[in-house]
Amino acid sequence: MCSNVTAYHNDKDVQADANYFYFLSSLVLIIPSLFSTLALGAGEM
């Protein structure tokens, strides 16, 4: 799989894509929880 780890570490395009993918996956997980928090918390007021 990853025989040359240093090449991947020095490849800025791979690093940028990985950061972008990590950011998008974080948003996908966080946004639904915000909506559910607002919906469930609205009945408490």
PDB file with one MODEL, atoms N, CA, C and O in Angstrom:
MODEL        1
ATOM      1  N   MET A   1       0.845  -1.199   0.000  1.00  0.00           N
ATOM      2  CA  MET A   1       0.000   0.000   0.000  1.00  0.00           C
ATOM      3  C   MET A   1       0.883   1.252   0.000  1.00  0.00           C
ATOM      4  O   MET A   1       1.154   1.833  -1.051  1.00  0.00           O
ATOM      5  N   CYS A   2       1.323   1.656   1.188  1.00  0.00           N
ATOM      6  CA  CYS A   2       2.129   2.879   1.308  1.00  0.00           C
ATOM      7  C   CYS A   2       3.580   2.482   1.536  1.00  0.00           C
ATOM      8  O   CYS A   2       4.059   2.481   2.670  1.00  0.00           O
ATOM      9  N   SER A   3       4.274   2.148   0.460  1.00  0.00           N
ATOM     10  CA  SER A   3       5.651   1.693   0.607  1.00  0.00           C
ATOM     11  C   SER A   3       6.598   2.857   0.872  1.00  0.00           C
ATOM     12  O   SER A   3       7.608   2.691   1.556  1.00  0.00           O
ATOM     13  N   ASN A   4       6.275   4.051   0.327  1.00  0.00           N
ATOM     14  CA  ASN A   4       7.144   5.207   0.507  1.00  0.00           C
ATOM     15  C   ASN A   4       6.371   6.290   1.257  1.00  0.00           C
ATOM     16  O   ASN A   4       5.750   7.165   0.653  1.00  0.00           O
ATOM     17  N   VAL A   5       6.423   6.210   2.578  1.00  0.00           N
ATOM     18  CA  VAL A   5       5.648   7.130   3.407  1.00  0.00           C
ATOM     19  C   VAL A   5       6.184   8.548   3.298  1.00  0.00           C
ATOM     20  O   VAL A   5       5.413   9.505   3.363  1.00  0.00           O
ATOM     21  N   THR A   6       7.499   8.699   3.132  1.00  0.00           N
ATOM     22  CA  THR A   6       8.099  10.029   3.029  1.00  0.00           C
ATOM     23  C   THR A   6       7.589  10.766   1.800  1.00  0.00           C
ATOM     24  O   THR A   6       7.378  11.978   1.846  1.00  0.00           O
ATOM     25  N   ALA A   7       7.390  10.045   0.703  1.00  0.00           N
ATOM     26  CA  ALA A   7       6.878  10.674  -0.518  1.00  0.00           C
ATOM     27  C   ALA A   7       5.464  11.198  -0.298  1.00  0.00           C
ATOM     28  O   ALA A   7       5.124  12.287  -0.760  1.00  0.00           O
ATOM     29  N   TYR A   8       4.646  10.431   0.403  1.00  0.00           N
ATOM     30  CA  TYR A   8       3.292  10.900   0.715  1.00  0.00           C
ATOM     31  C   TYR A   8       3.338  12.100   1.656  1.00  0.00           C
ATOM     32  O   TYR A   8       2.555  13.039   1.512  1.00  0.00           O
ATOM     33  N   HIS A   9       4.251  12.065   2.612  1.00  0.00           N
ATOM     34  CA  HIS A   9       4.363  13.164   3.572  1.00  0.00           C
ATOM     35  C   HIS A   9       4.811  14.452   2.888  1.00  0.00           C
ATOM     36  O   HIS A   9       4.380  15.537   3.278  1.00  0.00           O
ATOM     37  N   ASN A  10       5.667  14.349   1.879  1.00  0.00           N
ATOM     38  CA  ASN A  10       6.171  15.524   1.174  1.00  0.00           C
ATOM     39  C   ASN A  10       5.261  15.974   0.040  1.00  0.00           C
ATOM     40  O   ASN A  10       5.470  17.052  -0.517  1.00  0.00           O
ATOM     41  N   ASP A  11       4.254  15.177  -0.317  1.00  0.00           N
ATOM     42  CA  ASP A  11       3.347  15.517  -1.419  1.00  0.00           C
ATOM     43  C   ASP A  11       2.267  16.461  -0.896  1.00  0.00           C
ATOM     44  O   ASP A  11       1.342  16.039  -0.201  1.00  0.00           O
ATOM     45  N   LYS A  12       2.395  17.736  -1.234  1.00  0.00           N
ATOM     46  CA  LYS A  12       1.478  18.744  -0.695  1.00  0.00           C
ATOM     47  C   LYS A  12       0.065  18.591  -1.245  1.00  0.00           C
ATOM     48  O   LYS A  12      -0.903  18.934  -0.567  1.00  0.00           O
ATOM     49  N   ASP A  13      -0.062  18.074  -2.478  1.00  0.00           N
ATOM     50  CA  ASP A  13      -1.399  17.863  -3.037  1.00  0.00           C
ATOM     51  C   ASP A  13      -2.149  16.797  -2.252  1.00  0.00           C
ATOM     52  O   ASP A  13      -3.341  16.939  -1.981  1.00  0.00           O
ATOM     53  N   VAL A  14      -1.450  15.736  -1.892  1.00  0.00           N
ATOM     54  CA  VAL A  14      -2.077  14.677  -1.097  1.00  0.00           C
ATOM     55  C   VAL A  14      -2.461  15.218   0.274  1.00  0.00           C
ATOM     56  O   VAL A  14      -3.536  14.908   0.788  1.00  0.00           O
ATOM     57  N   GLN A  15      -1.592  16.022   0.862  1.00  0.00           N
ATOM     58  CA  GLN A  15      -1.880  16.596   2.169  1.00  0.00           C
ATOM     59  C   GLN A  15      -3.077  17.535   2.108  1.00  0.00           C
ATOM     60  O   GLN A  15      -3.925  17.522   3.000  1.00  0.00           O
ATOM     61  N   ALA A  16      -3.150  18.354   1.053  1.00  0.00           N
ATOM     62  CA  ALA A  16      -4.267  19.286   0.903  1.00  0.00           C
ATOM     63  C   ALA A  16      -5.571  18.533   0.701  1.00  0.00           C
ATOM     64  O   ALA A  16      -6.594  18.900   1.278  1.00  0.00           O
ATOM     65  N   ASP A  17      -5.546  17.479  -0.116  1.00  0.00           N
ATOM     66  CA  ASP A  17      -6.752  16.675  -0.324  1.00  0.00           C
ATOM     67  C   ASP A  17      -7.180  15.992   0.968  1.00  0.00           C
ATOM     68  O   ASP A  17      -8.373  15.902   1.258  1.00  0.00           O
ATOM     69  N   ALA A  18      -6.220  15.516   1.739  1.00  0.00           N
ATOM     70  CA  ALA A  18      -6.546  14.852   3.000  1.00  0.00           C
ATOM     71  C   ALA A  18      -7.160  15.840   3.983  1.00  0.00           C
ATOM     72  O   ALA A  18      -8.121  15.505   4.676  1.00  0.00           O
ATOM     73  N   ASN A  19      -6.618  17.049   4.050  1.00  0.00           N
ATOM     74  CA  ASN A  19      -7.171  18.067   4.943  1.00  0.00           C
ATOM     75  C   ASN A  19      -8.574  18.461   4.520  1.00  0.00           C
ATOM     76  O   ASN A  19      -9.452  18.641   5.364  1.00  0.00           O
ATOM     77  N   TYR A  20      -8.793  18.598   3.215  1.00  0.00           N
ATOM     78  CA  TYR A  20     -10.105  18.965   2.693  1.00  0.00           C
ATOM     79  C   TYR A  20     -11.126  17.868   2.995  1.00  0.00           C
ATOM     80  O   TYR A  20     -12.249  18.155   3.410  1.00  0.00           O
ATOM     81  N   PHE A  21     -10.730  16.613   2.786  1.00  0.00           N
ATOM     82  CA  PHE A  21     -11.619  15.490   3.064  1.00  0.00           C
ATOM     83  C   PHE A  21     -11.940  15.411   4.551  1.00  0.00           C
ATOM     84  O   PHE A  21     -13.081  15.137   4.923  1.00  0.00           O
ATOM     85  N   TYR A  22     -10.950  15.648   5.401  1.00  0.00           N
ATOM     86  CA  TYR A  22     -11.151  15.627   6.851  1.00  0.00           C
ATOM     87  C   TYR A  22     -12.112  16.731   7.272  1.00  0.00           C
ATOM     88  O   TYR A  22     -12.972  16.519   8.127  1.00  0.00           O
ATOM     89  N   PHE A  23     -11.964  17.920   6.665  1.00  0.00           N
ATOM     90  CA  PHE A  23     -12.847  19.048   6.955  1.00  0.00           C
ATOM     91  C   PHE A  23     -14.282  18.736   6.543  1.00  0.00           C
ATOM     92  O   PHE A  23     -15.216  18.984   7.306  1.00  0.00           O
ATOM     93  N   LEU A  24     -14.462  18.192   5.338  1.00  0.00           N
ATOM     94  CA  LEU A  24     -15.811  17.867   4.866  1.00  0.00           C
ATOM     95  C   LEU A  24     -16.460  16.786   5.718  1.00  0.00           C
ATOM     96  O   LEU A  24     -17.645  16.881   6.039  1.00  0.00           O
ATOM     97  N   SER A  25     -15.706  15.768   6.086  1.00  0.00           N
ATOM     98  CA  SER A  25     -16.282  14.702   6.899  1.00  0.00           C
ATOM     99  C   SER A  25     -16.657  15.224   8.284  1.00  0.00           C
ATOM    100  O   SER A  25     -17.636  14.764   8.872  1.00  0.00           O
ATOM    101  N   SER A  26     -15.892  16.177   8.808  1.00  0.00           N
ATOM    102  CA  SER A  26     -16.244  16.783  10.088  1.00  0.00           C
ATOM    103  C   SER A  26     -17.548  17.555   9.976  1.00  0.00           C
ATOM    104  O   SER A  26     -18.397  17.470  10.864  1.00  0.00           O
ATOM    105  N   LEU A  27     -17.716  18.314   8.882  1.00  0.00           N
ATOM    106  CA  LEU A  27     -18.965  19.048   8.685  1.00  0.00           C
ATOM    107  C   LEU A  27     -20.150  18.105   8.554  1.00  0.00           C
ATOM    108  O   LEU A  27     -21.217  18.363   9.112  1.00  0.00           O
ATOM    109  N   VAL A  28     -19.969  17.018   7.822  1.00  0.00           N
ATOM    110  CA  VAL A  28     -21.057  16.052   7.626  1.00  0.00           C
ATOM    111  C   VAL A  28     -21.499  15.468   8.966  1.00  0.00           C
ATOM    112  O   VAL A  28     -22.680  15.178   9.156  1.00  0.00           O
ATOM    113  N   LEU A  29     -20.570  15.297   9.885  1.00  0.00           N
ATOM    114  CA  LEU A  29     -20.924  14.747  11.190  1.00  0.00           C
ATOM    115  C   LEU A  29     -21.483  15.806  12.134  1.00  0.00           C
ATOM    116  O   LEU A  29     -22.348  15.496  12.953  1.00  0.00           O
ATOM    117  N   ILE A  30     -21.011  17.044  12.039  1.00  0.00           N
ATOM    118  CA  ILE A  30     -21.404  18.083  12.993  1.00  0.00           C
ATOM    119  C   ILE A  30     -22.755  18.710  12.655  1.00  0.00           C
ATOM    120  O   ILE A  30     -23.567  18.941  13.551  1.00  0.00           O
ATOM    121  N   ILE A  31     -23.006  18.988  11.373  1.00  0.00           N
ATOM    122  CA  ILE A  31     -24.217  19.723  10.982  1.00  0.00           C
ATOM    123  C   ILE A  31     -25.506  19.010  11.400  1.00  0.00           C
ATOM    124  O   ILE A  31     -26.385  19.670  11.954  1.00  0.00           O
ATOM    125  N   PRO A  32     -25.671  17.705  11.169  1.00  0.00           N
ATOM    126  CA  PRO A  32     -26.907  17.065  11.639  1.00  0.00           C
ATOM    127  C   PRO A  32     -27.071  17.124  13.157  1.00  0.00           C
ATOM    128  O   PRO A  32     -28.194  17.219  13.652  1.00  0.00           O
ATOM    129  N   SER A  33     -25.977  17.070  13.892  1.00  0.00           N
ATOM    130  CA  SER A  33     -26.086  17.130  15.346  1.00  0.00           C
ATOM    131  C   SER A  33     -26.523  18.521  15.798  1.00  0.00           C
ATOM    132  O   SER A  33     -27.211  18.649  16.810  1.00  0.00           O
ATOM    133  N   LEU A  34     -26.133  19.569  15.060  1.00  0.00           N
ATOM    134  CA  LEU A  34     -26.592  20.912  15.405  1.00  0.00           C
ATOM    135  C   LEU A  34     -28.098  21.041  15.213  1.00  0.00           C
ATOM    136  O   LEU A  34     -28.792  21.602  16.061  1.00  0.00           O
ATOM    137  N   PHE A  35     -28.602  20.518  14.092  1.00  0.00           N
ATOM    138  CA  PHE A  35     -30.038  20.585  13.843  1.00  0.00           C
ATOM    139  C   PHE A  35     -30.818  19.773  14.873  1.00  0.00           C
ATOM    140  O   PHE A  35     -31.859  20.221  15.354  1.00  0.00           O
ATOM    141  N   SER A  36     -30.328  18.592  15.214  1.00  0.00           N
ATOM    142  CA  SER A  36     -31.040  17.769  16.193  1.00  0.00           C
ATOM    143  C   SER A  36     -30.985  18.416  17.573  1.00  0.00           C
ATOM    144  O   SER A  36     -31.942  18.309  18.339  1.00  0.00           O
ATOM    145  N   THR A  37     -29.887  19.080  17.901  1.00  0.00           N
ATOM    146  CA  THR A  37     -29.793  19.779  19.181  1.00  0.00           C
ATOM    147  C   THR A  37     -30.791  20.922  19.240  1.00  0.00           C
ATOM    148  O   THR A  37     -31.455  21.118  20.258  1.00  0.00           O
ATOM    149  N   LEU A  38     -30.903  21.679  18.151  1.00  0.00           N
ATOM    150  CA  LEU A  38     -31.879  22.768  18.114  1.00  0.00           C
ATOM    151  C   LEU A  38     -33.304  22.238  18.207  1.00  0.00           C
ATOM    152  O   LEU A  38     -34.134  22.814  18.910  1.00  0.00           O
ATOM    153  N   ALA A  39     -33.594  21.151  17.507  1.00  0.00           N
ATOM    154  CA  ALA A  39     -34.947  20.598  17.496  1.00  0.00           C
ATOM    155  C   ALA A  39     -35.314  20.019  18.860  1.00  0.00           C
ATOM    156  O   ALA A  39     -36.421  20.243  19.350  1.00  0.00           O
ATOM    157  N   LEU A  40     -34.404  19.285  19.470  1.00  0.00           N
ATOM    158  CA  LEU A  40     -34.705  18.659  20.756  1.00  0.00           C
ATOM    159  C   LEU A  40     -34.665  19.669  21.896  1.00  0.00           C
ATOM    160  O   LEU A  40     -35.403  19.536  22.873  1.00  0.00           O
ATOM    161  N   GLY A  41     -33.811  20.671  21.775  1.00  0.00           N
ATOM    162  CA  GLY A  41     -33.710  21.669  22.833  1.00  0.00           C
ATOM    163  C   GLY A  41     -34.823  22.693  22.795  1.00  0.00           C
ATOM    164  O   GLY A  41     -35.058  23.385  23.785  1.00  0.00           O
ATOM    165  N   ALA A  42     -35.519  22.805  21.658  1.00  0.00           N
ATOM    166  CA  ALA A  42     -36.564  23.820  21.525  1.00  0.00           C
ATOM    167  C   ALA A  42     -37.748  23.522  22.436  1.00  0.00           C
ATOM    168  O   ALA A  42     -38.419  24.454  22.880  1.00  0.00           O
ATOM    169  N   GLY A  43     -38.025  22.256  22.729  1.00  0.00           N
ATOM    170  CA  GLY A  43     -39.156  21.900  23.578  1.00  0.00           C
ATOM    171  C   GLY A  43     -38.909  22.156  25.048  1.00  0.00           C
ATOM    172  O   GLY A  43     -39.844  22.108  25.847  1.00  0.00           O
ATOM    173  N   GLU A  44     -37.683  22.425  25.417  1.00  0.00           N
ATOM    174  CA  GLU A  44     -37.344  22.606  26.828  1.00  0.00           C
ATOM    175  C   GLU A  44     -37.609  24.015  27.327  1.00  0.00           C
ATOM    176  O   GLU A  44     -37.637  24.252  28.534  1.00  0.00           O
ATOM    177  N   MET A  45     -37.807  24.965  26.398  1.00  0.00           N
ATOM    178  CA  MET A  45     -37.944  26.358  26.814  1.00  0.00           C
ATOM    179  C   MET A  45     -39.345  26.677  27.273  1.00  0.00           C
ATOM    180  O   MET A  45     -39.626  27.812  27.657  1.00  0.00           O
TER     181      MET A  45
ENDMDL
END
